[in-house]
Amino acid sequence: MKLNPLFWFIPSFIVFVGILLLSTVLSIPVQLEGVSFTDKLSHIFAYFVLIITLLFAFYKNGILQLKNWVMLIILCSAYGIVLEFTQFSLFPNRYFEWLDALANVLGALIGSIIFRLIWGVKKEQA
């Protein structure tokens, strides 16, 4: 049984919506005792998971090329930055934080690098 190509994008969609909700209406303060910058680590982790699920969906559909790879990094990073601006402008008691935006970009970059190390890219895809 061959799966519908959109099937592989379901995890990405769930992560995308989860990040949206957590960044806007479901604010959950995360702070671990003895660990500084836990909030930044949660931003890195969220965007790490987002880029991994997107890259994996492209990979499983056979459409992962270098241009798509770069586009996904840019889109994930832009999504994180736009959500920071959205928090500031639309939600009371929410603030734009450059370090959060930077953590989002860093998560996308780290996820991309890890994906490349684990799954690589076929020569015809590079």
Helices and strands as residue ranges (DSSP letters): G 5-9, H 10-23, H 38-60, H 66-90, H 98-119
